[in-house]
């Protein structure tokens, strides 16, 4: 599965994307986040306040209960504002 990172998420992690193999026990976006946090302290910093990180699964914004079993790409980014 491809993970992509944008804005300050990318800055904290020091990369803009990566391909990962996730454990079979990871079923939802929330499960993925918990697993990432357990694997790397930089993810703990990124997700310290989860409301500040949005996720798009295969280009569609989703909440943390979304099932990711068939996802090809997940992007993490801060909320976007504009004027």
Biopython code that builds the backbone (N, CA, C, O; Angstrom):
import numpy as np
from Bio.PDB.StructureBuilder import StructureBuilder

atoms = [
    (1, "UNK", "N", (0.844, -1.162, 0.000)),
    (1, "UNK", "CA", (0.000, 0.000, 0.000)),
    (1, "UNK", "C", (0.897, 1.236, 0.000)),
    (1, "UNK", "O", (1.924, 1.284, 0.678)),
    (2, "UNK", "N", (0.484, 2.223, -0.772)),
    (2, "UNK", "CA", (1.247, 3.474, -0.835)),
    (2, "UNK", "C", (0.660, 4.471, 0.153)),
    (2, "UNK", "O", (-0.551, 4.688, 0.194)),
    (3, "UNK", "N", (1.544, 5.078, 0.952)),
    (3, "UNK", "CA", (1.164, 6.162, 1.838)),
    (3, "UNK", "C", (1.810, 7.434, 1.322)),
    (3, "UNK", "O", (2.988, 7.436, 0.965)),
    (4, "UNK", "N", (1.033, 8.529, 1.282)),
    (4, "UNK", "CA", (1.542, 9.820, 0.836)),
    (4, "UNK", "C", (1.331, 10.833, 1.955)),
    (4, "UNK", "O", (0.345, 10.770, 2.689)),
    (5, "UNK", "N", (2.278, 11.775, 2.075)),
    (5, "UNK", "CA", (2.250, 12.752, 3.151)),
    (5, "UNK", "C", (2.401, 14.152, 2.566)),
    (5, "UNK", "O", (3.178, 14.371, 1.637)),
    (6, "UNK", "N", (1.641, 15.101, 3.131)),
    (6, "UNK", "CA", (1.658, 16.467, 2.618)),
    (6, "UNK", "C", (1.838, 17.471, 3.754)),
    (6, "UNK", "O", (1.519, 17.195, 4.910)),
    (7, "UNK", "N", (2.363, 18.652, 3.390)),
    (7, "UNK", "CA", (2.520, 19.804, 4.290)),
    (7, "UNK", "C", (3.355, 19.427, 5.510)),
    (7, "UNK", "O", (4.386, 18.770, 5.369)),
    (8, "UNK", "N", (2.921, 19.837, 6.716)),
    (8, "UNK", "CA", (3.735, 19.593, 7.902)),
    (8, "UNK", "C", (3.831, 18.115, 8.252)),
    (8, "UNK", "O", (4.764, 17.715, 8.948)),
    (9, "UNK", "N", (2.896, 17.293, 7.790)),
    (9, "UNK", "CA", (3.002, 15.837, 8.001)),
    (9, "UNK", "C", (4.264, 15.333, 7.300)),
    (9, "UNK", "O", (5.037, 14.565, 7.874)),
    (10, "UNK", "N", (4.464, 15.767, 6.073)),
    (10, "UNK", "CA", (5.656, 15.404, 5.293)),
    (10, "UNK", "C", (6.920, 15.906, 5.982)),
    (10, "UNK", "O", (7.924, 15.195, 6.037)),
    (11, "UNK", "N", (6.873, 17.115, 6.501)),
    (11, "UNK", "CA", (8.051, 17.689, 7.167)),
    (11, "UNK", "C", (8.442, 16.893, 8.408)),
    (11, "UNK", "O", (9.625, 16.626, 8.619)),
    (12, "UNK", "N", (7.475, 16.515, 9.226)),
    (12, "UNK", "CA", (7.767, 15.746, 10.439)),
    (12, "UNK", "C", (8.333, 14.376, 10.086)),
    (12, "UNK", "O", (9.284, 13.917, 10.717)),
    (13, "UNK", "N", (7.758, 13.724, 9.087)),
    (13, "UNK", "CA", (8.191, 12.370, 8.724)),
    (13, "UNK", "C", (9.456, 12.360, 7.872)),
    (13, "UNK", "O", (10.147, 11.343, 7.802)),
    (14, "UNK", "N", (9.763, 13.475, 7.228)),
    (14, "UNK", "CA", (10.953, 13.547, 6.401)),
    (14, "UNK", "C", (10.853, 12.791, 5.088)),
    (14, "UNK", "O", (11.866, 12.425, 4.493)),
    (15, "UNK", "N", (9.624, 12.560, 4.640)),
    (15, "UNK", "CA", (9.410, 11.876, 3.354)),
    (15, "UNK", "C", (8.036, 12.243, 2.841)),
    (15, "UNK", "O", (7.147, 12.602, 3.612)),
    (16, "UNK", "N", (7.867, 12.150, 1.528)),
    (16, "UNK", "CA", (6.567, 12.497, 0.968)),
    (16, "UNK", "C", (5.710, 11.286, 0.623)),
    (16, "UNK", "O", (4.502, 11.415, 0.425)),
    (17, "UNK", "N", (6.326, 10.116, 0.552)),
    (17, "UNK", "CA", (5.561, 8.894, 0.312)),
    (17, "UNK", "C", (6.407, 7.678, 0.625)),
    (17, "UNK", "O", (7.631, 7.754, 0.729)),
    (18, "UNK", "N", (5.716, 6.544, 0.772)),
    (18, "UNK", "CA", (6.392, 5.264, 0.969)),
    (18, "UNK", "C", (5.416, 4.147, 0.664)),
    (18, "UNK", "O", (4.200, 4.333, 0.715)),
    (19, "UNK", "N", (5.956, 2.997, 0.349)),
    (19, "UNK", "CA", (5.162, 1.786, 0.170)),
    (19, "UNK", "C", (5.379, 0.907, 1.390)),
    (19, "UNK", "O", (6.515, 0.664, 1.797)),
    (20, "UNK", "N", (4.279, 0.428, 1.976)),
    (20, "UNK", "CA", (4.392, -0.396, 3.173)),
    (20, "UNK", "C", (3.564, -1.666, 3.031)),
    (20, "UNK", "O", (2.604, -1.724, 2.263)),
    (21, "UNK", "N", (3.954, -2.663, 3.779)),
    (21, "UNK", "CA", (3.163, -3.880, 3.942)),
    (21, "UNK", "C", (2.582, -3.821, 5.342)),
    (21, "UNK", "O", (3.320, -3.752, 6.325)),
    (22, "UNK", "N", (1.269, -3.847, 5.434)),
    (22, "UNK", "CA", (0.641, -3.741, 6.740)),
    (22, "UNK", "C", (0.244, -5.130, 7.248)),
    (22, "UNK", "O", (-0.019, -6.030, 6.449)),
    (23, "UNK", "N", (0.199, -5.306, 8.560)),
    (23, "UNK", "CA", (-0.216, -6.594, 9.122)),
    (23, "UNK", "C", (-1.674, -6.909, 8.784)),
    (23, "UNK", "O", (-2.474, -6.003, 8.547)),
    (24, "UNK", "N", (-2.003, -8.168, 8.764)),
    (24, "UNK", "CA", (-3.373, -8.604, 8.473)),
    (24, "UNK", "C", (-4.375, -8.066, 9.495)),
    (24, "UNK", "O", (-5.558, -7.923, 9.184)),
    (25, "UNK", "N", (-3.916, -7.772, 10.701)),
    (25, "UNK", "CA", (-4.807, -7.288, 11.759)),
    (25, "UNK", "C", (-5.267, -5.850, 11.531)),
    (25, "UNK", "O", (-6.212, -5.400, 12.179)),
    (26, "UNK", "N", (-4.626, -5.131, 10.635)),
    (26, "UNK", "CA", (-4.980, -3.741, 10.348)),
    (26, "UNK", "C", (-6.124, -3.729, 9.335)),
    (26, "UNK", "O", (-5.946, -4.076, 8.168)),
    (27, "UNK", "N", (-7.296, -3.322, 9.807)),
    (27, "UNK", "CA", (-8.492, -3.349, 8.955)),
    (27, "UNK", "C", (-9.028, -1.959, 8.618)),
    (27, "UNK", "O", (-9.552, -1.744, 7.526)),
    (28, "UNK", "N", (-8.899, -1.015, 9.554)),
    (28, "UNK", "CA", (-9.469, 0.321, 9.358)),
    (28, "UNK", "C", (-8.359, 1.364, 9.321)),
    (28, "UNK", "O", (-7.204, 1.082, 9.643)),
    (29, "UNK", "N", (-8.729, 2.549, 8.929)),
    (29, "UNK", "CA", (-7.774, 3.651, 8.929)),
    (29, "UNK", "C", (-7.265, 3.905, 10.347)),
    (29, "UNK", "O", (-6.079, 4.171, 10.536)),
    (30, "UNK", "N", (-8.142, 3.826, 11.338)),
    (30, "UNK", "CA", (-7.729, 3.984, 12.728)),
    (30, "UNK", "C", (-6.731, 2.916, 13.154)),
    (30, "UNK", "O", (-5.767, 3.211, 13.861)),
    (31, "UNK", "N", (-6.959, 1.670, 12.725)),
    (31, "UNK", "CA", (-6.009, 0.584, 13.006)),
    (31, "UNK", "C", (-4.649, 0.905, 12.399)),
    (31, "UNK", "O", (-3.612, 0.698, 13.029)),
    (32, "UNK", "N", (-4.663, 1.410, 11.172)),
    (32, "UNK", "CA", (-3.410, 1.753, 10.494)),
    (32, "UNK", "C", (-2.657, 2.823, 11.269)),
    (32, "UNK", "O", (-1.448, 2.713, 11.471)),
    (33, "UNK", "N", (-3.361, 3.847, 11.697)),
    (33, "UNK", "CA", (-2.716, 4.926, 12.446)),
    (33, "UNK", "C", (-2.115, 4.392, 13.739)),
    (33, "UNK", "O", (-0.979, 4.724, 14.077)),
    (34, "UNK", "N", (-2.867, 3.569, 14.463)),
    (34, "UNK", "CA", (-2.341, 2.990, 15.702)),
    (34, "UNK", "C", (-1.103, 2.146, 15.432)),
    (34, "UNK", "O", (-0.145, 2.192, 16.203)),
    (35, "UNK", "N", (-1.112, 1.383, 14.356)),
    (35, "UNK", "CA", (0.048, 0.554, 14.005)),
    (35, "UNK", "C", (1.247, 1.427, 13.633)),
    (35, "UNK", "O", (2.368, 1.158, 14.062)),
    (36, "UNK", "N", (1.012, 2.476, 12.833)),
    (36, "UNK", "CA", (2.103, 3.377, 12.458)),
    (36, "UNK", "C", (2.726, 4.018, 13.697)),
    (36, "UNK", "O", (3.949, 4.120, 13.799)),
    (37, "UNK", "N", (1.887, 4.446, 14.631)),
    (37, "UNK", "CA", (2.382, 5.051, 15.876)),
    (37, "UNK", "C", (3.253, 4.057, 16.638)),
    (37, "UNK", "O", (4.285, 4.432, 17.193)),
    (38, "UNK", "N", (2.843, 2.796, 16.665)),
    (38, "UNK", "CA", (3.612, 1.786, 17.398)),
    (38, "UNK", "C", (4.940, 1.464, 16.722)),
    (38, "UNK", "O", (5.860, 0.959, 17.365)),
    (39, "UNK", "N", (5.040, 1.752, 15.438)),
    (39, "UNK", "CA", (6.244, 1.433, 14.670)),
    (39, "UNK", "C", (7.261, 2.569, 14.621)),
    (39, "UNK", "O", (8.452, 2.317, 14.437)),
    (40, "UNK", "N", (6.813, 3.820, 14.784)),
    (40, "UNK", "CA", (7.699, 4.965, 14.562)),
    (40, "UNK", "C", (7.228, 6.157, 15.387)),
    (40, "UNK", "O", (6.085, 6.594, 15.250)),
    (41, "UNK", "N", (8.096, 6.681, 16.241)),
    (41, "UNK", "CA", (7.719, 7.798, 17.114)),
    (41, "UNK", "C", (7.372, 9.070, 16.339)),
    (41, "UNK", "O", (6.653, 9.922, 16.861)),
    (42, "UNK", "N", (7.860, 9.219, 15.118)),
    (42, "UNK", "CA", (7.479, 10.381, 14.306)),
    (42, "UNK", "C", (5.983, 10.369, 14.007)),
    (42, "UNK", "O", (5.352, 11.425, 13.948)),
    (43, "UNK", "N", (5.415, 9.179, 13.818)),
    (43, "UNK", "CA", (3.970, 9.089, 13.595)),
    (43, "UNK", "C", (3.207, 9.473, 14.855)),
    (43, "UNK", "O", (2.121, 10.045, 14.769)),
    (44, "UNK", "N", (3.762, 9.165, 16.027)),
    (44, "UNK", "CA", (3.119, 9.585, 17.280)),
    (44, "UNK", "C", (3.024, 11.099, 17.331)),
    (44, "UNK", "O", (2.023, 11.641, 17.800)),
    (45, "UNK", "N", (4.048, 11.783, 16.856)),
    (45, "UNK", "CA", (4.011, 13.248, 16.812)),
    (45, "UNK", "C", (2.969, 13.735, 15.806)),
    (45, "UNK", "O", (2.201, 14.651, 16.101)),
    (46, "UNK", "N", (2.942, 13.128, 14.625)),
    (46, "UNK", "CA", (1.978, 13.530, 13.591)),
    (46, "UNK", "C", (0.544, 13.370, 14.096)),
    (46, "UNK", "O", (-0.289, 14.254, 13.892)),
    (47, "UNK", "N", (0.255, 12.247, 14.754)),
    (47, "UNK", "CA", (-1.116, 11.938, 15.154)),
    (47, "UNK", "C", (-1.417, 12.272, 16.618)),
    (47, "UNK", "O", (-2.402, 11.786, 17.175)),
    (48, "UNK", "N", (-0.578, 13.092, 17.236)),
    (48, "UNK", "CA", (-0.809, 13.491, 18.628)),
    (48, "UNK", "C", (-2.200, 14.106, 18.780)),
    (48, "UNK", "O", (-2.888, 13.847, 19.767)),
    (49, "UNK", "N", (-2.607, 14.907, 17.820)),
    (49, "UNK", "CA", (-3.939, 15.503, 17.798)),
    (49, "UNK", "C", (-4.578, 15.075, 16.471)),
    (49, "UNK", "O", (-4.407, 15.739, 15.449)),
    (50, "UNK", "N", (-5.296, 13.986, 16.498)),
    (50, "UNK", "CA", (-5.806, 13.379, 15.256)),
    (50, "UNK", "C", (-6.750, 14.275, 14.469)),
    (50, "UNK", "O", (-6.880, 14.118, 13.255)),
    (51, "UNK", "N", (-7.416, 15.220, 15.145)),
    (51, "UNK", "CA", (-8.320, 16.113, 14.415)),
    (51, "UNK", "C", (-7.569, 17.001, 13.436)),
    (51, "UNK", "O", (-8.167, 17.571, 12.523)),
    (52, "UNK", "N", (-6.252, 17.119, 13.624)),
    (52, "UNK", "CA", (-5.454, 17.977, 12.747)),
    (52, "UNK", "C", (-4.936, 17.248, 11.511)),
    (52, "UNK", "O", (-4.245, 17.846, 10.686)),
    (53, "UNK", "N", (-5.264, 15.958, 11.376)),
    (53, "UNK", "CA", (-4.792, 15.188, 10.225)),
    (53, "UNK", "C", (-6.000, 14.568, 9.525)),
    (53, "UNK", "O", (-6.778, 13.831, 10.130)),
    (54, "UNK", "N", (-6.135, 14.879, 8.260)),
    (54, "UNK", "CA", (-7.185, 14.292, 7.426)),
    (54, "UNK", "C", (-6.580, 13.167, 6.598)),
    (54, "UNK", "O", (-5.363, 13.089, 6.432)),
    (55, "UNK", "N", (-7.442, 12.298, 6.080)),
    (55, "UNK", "CA", (-6.961, 11.187, 5.262)),
    (55, "UNK", "C", (-7.857, 11.010, 4.038)),
    (55, "UNK", "O", (-9.083, 11.084, 4.124)),
    (56, "UNK", "N", (-7.214, 10.776, 2.907)),
    (56, "UNK", "CA", (-7.924, 10.440, 1.678)),
    (56, "UNK", "C", (-7.486, 9.039, 1.275)),
    (56, "UNK", "O", (-6.295, 8.746, 1.171)),
    (57, "UNK", "N", (-8.460, 8.194, 1.054)),
    (57, "UNK", "CA", (-8.188, 6.823, 0.629)),
    (57, "UNK", "C", (-8.604, 6.718, -0.826)),
    (57, "UNK", "O", (-9.766, 6.926, -1.177)),
    (58, "UNK", "N", (-7.631, 6.392, -1.663)),
    (58, "UNK", "CA", (-7.852, 6.339, -3.108)),
    (58, "UNK", "C", (-8.582, 7.600, -3.589)),
    (58, "UNK", "O", (-9.562, 7.535, -4.331)),
    (59, "UNK", "N", (-8.064, 8.751, -3.134)),
    (59, "UNK", "CA", (-8.483, 10.094, -3.529)),
    (59, "UNK", "C", (-9.821, 10.552, -2.957)),
    (59, "UNK", "O", (-10.353, 11.570, -3.398)),
    (60, "UNK", "N", (-10.388, 9.816, -1.970)),
    (60, "UNK", "CA", (-11.645, 10.228, -1.357)),
    (60, "UNK", "C", (-11.450, 10.405, 0.140)),
    (60, "UNK", "O", (-10.934, 9.512, 0.811)),
    (61, "UNK", "N", (-11.862, 11.556, 0.666)),
    (61, "UNK", "CA", (-11.751, 11.847, 2.086)),
    (61, "UNK", "C", (-12.566, 10.834, 2.883)),
    (61, "UNK", "O", (-13.728, 10.577, 2.570)),
    (62, "UNK", "N", (-11.945, 10.257, 3.923)),
    (62, "UNK", "CA", (-12.608, 9.232, 4.732)),
    (62, "UNK", "C", (-12.348, 9.478, 6.211)),
    (62, "UNK", "O", (-11.403, 10.177, 6.577)),
    (63, "UNK", "N", (-13.202, 8.893, 7.068)),
    (63, "UNK", "CA", (-12.960, 8.999, 8.504)),
    (63, "UNK", "C", (-12.156, 7.783, 8.972)),
    (63, "UNK", "O", (-11.894, 6.856, 8.206)),
    (64, "UNK", "N", (-11.774, 7.818, 10.250)),
    (64, "UNK", "CA", (-10.849, 6.803, 10.769)),
    (64, "UNK", "C", (-11.480, 5.425, 10.944)),
    (64, "UNK", "O", (-10.763, 4.463, 11.221)),
    (65, "UNK", "N", (-12.793, 5.299, 10.793)),
    (65, "UNK", "CA", (-13.432, 3.982, 10.880)),
    (65, "UNK", "C", (-13.499, 3.276, 9.524)),
    (65, "UNK", "O", (-13.943, 2.131, 9.444)),
    (66, "UNK", "N", (-13.062, 3.949, 8.463)),
    (66, "UNK", "CA", (-13.157, 3.408, 7.107)),
    (66, "UNK", "C", (-12.299, 2.158, 6.939)),
    (66, "UNK", "O", (-11.153, 2.121, 7.385)),
    (67, "UNK", "N", (-12.855, 1.140, 6.297)),
    (67, "UNK", "CA", (-12.139, -0.113, 6.037)),
    (67, "UNK", "C", (-11.140, 0.088, 4.898)),
    (67, "UNK", "O", (-11.510, 0.525, 3.808)),
    (68, "UNK", "N", (-9.875, -0.235, 5.158)),
    (68, "UNK", "CA", (-8.811, 0.020, 4.171)),
    (68, "UNK", "C", (-8.293, -1.253, 3.489)),
    (68, "UNK", "O", (-7.278, -1.213, 2.794)),
    (69, "UNK", "N", (-8.974, -2.361, 3.682)),
    (69, "UNK", "CA", (-8.460, -3.637, 3.169)),
    (69, "UNK", "C", (-8.174, -3.625, 1.665)),
    (69, "UNK", "O", (-7.249, -4.305, 1.220)),
    (70, "UNK", "N", (-8.927, -2.887, 0.885)),
    (70, "UNK", "CA", (-8.719, -2.857, -0.568)),
    (70, "UNK", "C", (-8.092, -1.556, -1.061)),
    (70, "UNK", "O", (-8.036, -1.309, -2.266)),
    (71, "UNK", "N", (-7.627, -0.734, -0.140)),
    (71, "UNK", "CA", (-7.055, 0.559, -0.516)),
    (71, "UNK", "C", (-5.722, 0.372, -1.241)),
    (71, "UNK", "O", (-4.933, -0.514, -0.912)),
    (72, "UNK", "N", (-5.499, 1.218, -2.218)),
    (72, "UNK", "CA", (-4.226, 1.225, -2.943)),
    (72, "UNK", "C", (-3.341, 2.367, -2.461)),
    (72, "UNK", "O", (-2.117, 2.240, -2.433)),
    (73, "UNK", "N", (-3.969, 3.494, -2.078)),
    (73, "UNK", "CA", (-3.216, 4.680, -1.675)),
    (73, "UNK", "C", (-3.956, 5.419, -0.564)),
    (73, "UNK", "O", (-5.170, 5.613, -0.622)),
    (74, "UNK", "N", (-3.188, 5.828, 0.453)),
    (74, "UNK", "CA", (-3.735, 6.637, 1.529)),
    (74, "UNK", "C", (-2.867, 7.875, 1.662)),
    (74, "UNK", "O", (-1.643, 7.782, 1.760)),
    (75, "UNK", "N", (-3.510, 9.032, 1.664)),
    (75, "UNK", "CA", (-2.788, 10.305, 1.796)),
    (75, "UNK", "C", (-3.181, 10.952, 3.127)),
    (75, "UNK", "O", (-4.358, 11.001, 3.482)),
    (76, "UNK", "N", (-2.183, 11.441, 3.848)),
    (76, "UNK", "CA", (-2.398, 12.147, 5.107)),
    (76, "UNK", "C", (-1.996, 13.602, 4.933)),
    (76, "UNK", "O", (-0.942, 13.899, 4.371)),
    (77, "UNK", "N", (-2.853, 14.524, 5.425)),
    (77, "UNK", "CA", (-2.593, 15.946, 5.240)),
    (77, "UNK", "C", (-3.364, 16.746, 6.279)),
    (77, "UNK", "O", (-4.364, 16.262, 6.810)),
    (78, "UNK", "N", (-2.914, 17.968, 6.579)),
    (78, "UNK", "CA", (-3.688, 18.825, 7.489)),
    (78, "UNK", "C", (-4.927, 19.360, 6.776)),
    (78, "UNK", "O", (-4.995, 19.362, 5.547)),
    (79, "UNK", "N", (-5.914, 19.817, 7.569)),
    (79, "UNK", "CA", (-7.092, 20.428, 6.928)),
    (79, "UNK", "C", (-6.653, 21.585, 6.019)),
    (79, "UNK", "O", (-5.700, 22.303, 6.319)),
    (80, "UNK", "N", (-7.363, 21.741, 4.920)),
    (80, "UNK", "CA", (-7.030, 22.781, 3.947)),
    (80, "UNK", "C", (-8.008, 23.928, 4.113)),
    (80, "UNK", "O", (-9.219, 23.722, 4.200)),
    (81, "UNK", "N", (-7.472, 25.135, 4.156)),
    (81, "UNK", "CA", (-8.336, 26.318, 4.182)),
    (81, "UNK", "C", (-7.984, 27.183, 2.989)),
    (81, "UNK", "O", (-6.898, 27.071, 2.420)),
    (82, "UNK", "N", (-8.872, 28.006, 2.635)),
    (82, "UNK", "CA", (-8.608, 28.873, 1.482)),
    (82, "UNK", "C", (-9.439, 30.130, 1.552)),
    (82, "UNK", "O", (-10.315, 30.288, 2.403)),
    (83, "UNK", "N", (-9.140, 31.000, 0.647)),
    (83, "UNK", "CA", (-9.898, 32.244, 0.658)),
    (83, "UNK", "C", (-10.183, 32.698, -0.730)),
    (83, "UNK", "O", (-10.816, 33.735, -0.923)),
]
sb = StructureBuilder()
sb.init_structure("model")
sb.init_model(0)
sb.init_chain("A")
sb.init_seg("    ")
for serial, (resi, resn, name, xyz) in enumerate(atoms, 1):
    if name == "N":
        sb.init_residue(resn, " ", resi, " ")
    sb.init_atom(name, np.array(xyz, "f"), 0.0, 1.0, " ", f" {name:<3s}", serial, name[0])
structure = sb.get_structure()
